[in-house]
């Protein structure tokens, strides 16, 4: 389902996972997917993702952690723009 972008099969998987009694954590996870089924289905169906954006956010947070207690926003801004 993940590698072949078959998000339309998600409801039947959730139903099967919710019926299991041997793995309560899997059942709980499947039931929580129903809270935002449209978004999860779109994520499993569409070919684009936000990986590049998440990479930039992770890099900026790393720079911020490295500078903790050293300087203000101006130095952070320079490091982000020059990196």
C-alpha positions as CSV (number, residue, x, y, z in Angstrom):
1,X,0.0,0.0,0.0
2,X,2.8,2.4,0.8
3,X,5.2,1.7,-2.1
4,X,2.5,1.4,-4.8
5,X,0.4,4.4,-3.6
6,X,-2.7,2.4,-3.0
7,X,-4.5,4.6,-0.5
8,X,-7.9,3.4,-1.6
9,X,-7.2,0.0,0.1
10,X,-6.8,1.7,3.5
11,X,-10.3,1.3,4.8
12,X,-10.2,-2.5,4.4
13,X,-6.8,-2.6,6.1
14,X,-8.1,-0.5,9.0
15,X,-11.1,-2.9,9.3
16,X,-8.8,-6.0,9.4
17,X,-6.4,-4.4,11.9
18,X,-9.2,-3.3,14.1
19,X,-10.5,-6.8,14.3
20,X,-7.3,-8.3,15.6
21,X,-7.1,-9.1,19.3
22,X,-3.5,-10.3,19.4
23,X,-1.9,-6.8,18.8
24,X,-3.8,-4.2,20.8
25,X,-1.3,-1.4,19.8
26,X,-2.0,-2.1,16.1
27,X,-5.7,-2.1,16.7
28,X,-5.4,1.2,18.6
29,X,-3.3,2.8,15.7
30,X,-5.8,1.7,13.1
31,X,-8.7,3.2,15.0
32,X,-6.8,6.5,15.3
33,X,-6.3,6.6,11.6
34,X,-10.1,7.0,11.2
35,X,-9.9,10.4,12.9
36,X,-8.4,11.9,9.7
37,X,-9.1,9.3,7.1
38,X,-9.1,11.8,4.2
39,X,-5.6,13.1,5.0
40,X,-4.1,9.7,5.5
41,X,-5.7,8.4,2.3
42,X,-4.3,11.4,0.4
43,X,-0.9,10.8,1.9
44,X,-0.9,7.2,0.7
45,X,-2.3,8.0,-2.7
46,X,-0.5,11.2,-3.9
47,X,3.0,11.0,-5.2
48,X,4.4,14.2,-3.6
49,X,5.6,14.7,-0.1
50,X,7.0,17.3,2.2
51,X,10.4,15.7,2.8
52,X,12.5,18.6,1.4
53,X,10.7,21.1,3.7
54,X,11.1,18.8,6.7
55,X,14.8,18.6,5.9
56,X,15.2,22.4,6.0
57,X,13.2,22.7,9.2
58,X,15.4,20.0,10.8
59,X,18.6,21.9,9.7
60,X,17.3,25.2,11.1
61,X,16.4,23.6,14.4
62,X,19.9,22.0,14.6
63,X,21.5,25.4,14.0
64,X,19.3,26.9,16.7
65,X,20.2,24.2,19.2
66,X,23.9,24.7,18.5
67,X,23.6,28.4,19.2
68,X,21.5,28.1,22.4
69,X,22.4,30.8,24.8
70,X,25.0,32.4,22.5
71,X,23.3,35.1,20.5
72,X,20.1,36.4,19.2
73,X,18.0,36.2,16.1
74,X,20.4,38.2,13.9
75,X,23.2,35.6,14.2
76,X,20.7,32.8,13.6
77,X,19.5,34.6,10.6
78,X,23.0,35.0,9.2
79,X,23.8,31.3,9.8
80,X,20.6,30.1,8.1
81,X,21.1,32.4,5.1
82,X,24.8,31.7,4.7
83,X,24.7,27.9,5.3
